[in-house]
Amino acid sequence: MPVTVLSFLLDGDVDIYTIIFAALAVFMCLRLLRVLGLRTGSERRPSGGGFLNRLSMIAIVLVAVFYVAREVQRHLANPDAVTPKTTISGPARVVDGDTVVVAGTRVRLKGVDAAELGTPRGENARRVMATLVSGTVTCRLTGEKTDGREVGYCTTADGSDINRAIIAQGAALACPRYDTSYAPFEQKAALAAQPRSSYCVKR
């Protein structure tokens, strides 16, 4: 019987908040009934107190089970509704040598170690990045976050990997602690001119 009722609730158009409210209302009524029973003038505990306690606990457990089942069903039916987008595309705006804004999302380029803005190397990295991201840029996000930015790998419309390109052009270093694949593209002049950031040193 409980399985049949649960199946009906899951398959129907019953609002989850309506069910929760109804269950809480029943629970409060049961508790109120017990309190009133204790205050009728009799010192004897109501004989139904234990039963009401058990009934209220069963109601709470059923609501919890129903809520979890409904959320699982919603996730399986439409995973995109609860899973963040992993790919974004659109015109890009350059923030610095390792950060771009695509479709309103700030993306930290994974595996790239660019100098900070305000330094000659950092300003040059920003200028070089601006030449790399003209047109539509597509970023594959990893799900990681740093300093309020998403982390990802970005490519141009012709398939050029801008994470690799800025390193290959000598405007930035690789960040092997988080991705070792770009280390072979580092330029000797860049290594001599720019110390690797401590957070990028492989441990």
N, C-alpha and C positions, 0 to 999 in steps of 0.2 A: 504493500500500500504506500509507504513513504517513497519508494522508488517511482511509482506511478505518478504521485503528486509532484515530485521533483521534475520528472520528465515533462509533465504538463506545463509547469512553470517555465522551464527552459525553452520549450518549443513555442510557447505562447508569446503574446505581446505584453506580458505583465511587466510593469516598471519595477526595477530593483528597489528604488527608493520607496515605492508604495509598500512593497513587501517588508522592508526594514521598518518602516513607520508602523505598519500594522503589528508586526511582532513586538516592537517596543511598547506599543499601546497595550497589547495583551499582557506583557510582562509587568508593566506599571499597574494595570488593573489587578493582577494577581497579588502583587505586593501590597497594594492599597487594601485589598480585601483582607489580607492577613493582618495588617496593622489595625484595621477597624475591628477585626475579630478579637484582638488582644485588648481593645479598649471598650468592650461591651459591659464592663462592670464585673465580669467574672475573672478570677485570678487564674482560672484553668486555661492552659494553652489550647487553642483550637485543634481539634483532632485532625483537621485537614491540612495543618501547617506543613508537615513533611511532604505531603502529596503536592501542595502548591509550589514548594521549593523545587521539587523534582521536575514539575511541569514547566516552570519558568526556565530552568536550566536546559531542558530539552528544546524549548523554543529558541533559546539563544544559540545552541549548537546547530539547529536546523537552519537558522538564518546565516550563520557563518559558512556552513556547507554550501548552501544555495548561492551565496555571494561568490565564493571561490569557484564553484562550478560555472557560474554565469561569466565570470572574468576569463576563465580558461576557454570557454566556448567562444567568447568574443575575440580572443586572441587568435584562436585557430581559424575562425571564419574570416578575419581581416587583420592579418599580422601587421600590415602597414599602419594601422590605426594606433598601435602602441609601440611600434619600432621606428626610431628616427631614420630619416632618409640617409643613405650611405653615399649617394652620388648627387652632386649639384652641378649645374651648368649655367653659364651666363657671361656677360661682359665682366671683366676683372678690373679692379682698382688696386693699385700697388700701395701698400703701406710702408714696407721696407724690404730689405733683401730676402727675407724669409717669411713674409706675411702678405697675403693678398685678400681682397674682399670679393667674393663671388656670390651673386644672387643674394646679397645682403648678409652673407655669412663670412666672418673673419676666419681665414684658414692659415694655420701655421704649417709651412712646408716641412714635412718629415724628412729627417736626414740632412738638413741644410743648416750650416752654421755661418750666418752672415754677421758682420760687424754692426754695432749699434749706430743708429742715426745720430748725427752730430759729430761723427768721426769721418775723416776722409774716406776710409774704406767703406763705412756704412752708407754714406751718401752715394758713393760710386755703385754700391750693390743695388741701391734703390733705382738708380738710373738704368743700370743694366736690366733689372727685372722689368722695368717699364717697356723696354724694347722687346721683351720676350712674350708679353701677355696681351698683345693687341688682338682684338677679335674675341671670339667665344672661348672660354676656358672651362674645362670640366675637371672637377676635383672628386677623387674617391676618398671619402672620409674613413678614418680608422675607428672612430668612436672615442678616441682619447681627447682630452681637453687640457689646455695649458694657458694660464693667464687669460681666461675668458675666451679663448680661441679654440676652434676645432682643429684637429690635426689631420693632414692628408697628403695625398699625392695628386698633383695637378698637371694636366696636359692641355696643349693648344688644339685647335680644330684639326691641324694636320698631324696630330699625334706626338708632337714634341713634348718630352718630359721636362717641365721647367725646373723641377727640383734638380735634375741632373745638369740641365743646360747652364744654370747660373754657376754651378761648381766647375763645369768644364771650361767656362769662359774666364775662370780665375777671379770672379767677383765674390766668391764665398768658399768656405771650406765644407767638407762633409762633417756629419755628426755621427760618427760610428757607434756611439753608445746606443743610439736608437735605430740606426739602419746602416749596415756596413756596405751595402751595395754601391754607394756613391764614392767610396774612398778611392777607387782606381781612377776617378776622373779629376781628382785634385791636381792643381798646378803647383809646380815647385815655387814659382814666384809668390803665389798666394800663401803657401805655407811659410815662406820666409817673411812675408809682410804682415801676417795676421796670426796672433797666437790663438790656438784653439780654445774655445770656451770650456770652462771646467766641467759644465754639465754635459758636454759632448764627449769627454774623454771616456773611452771604453774601460769598464771596470771588470 
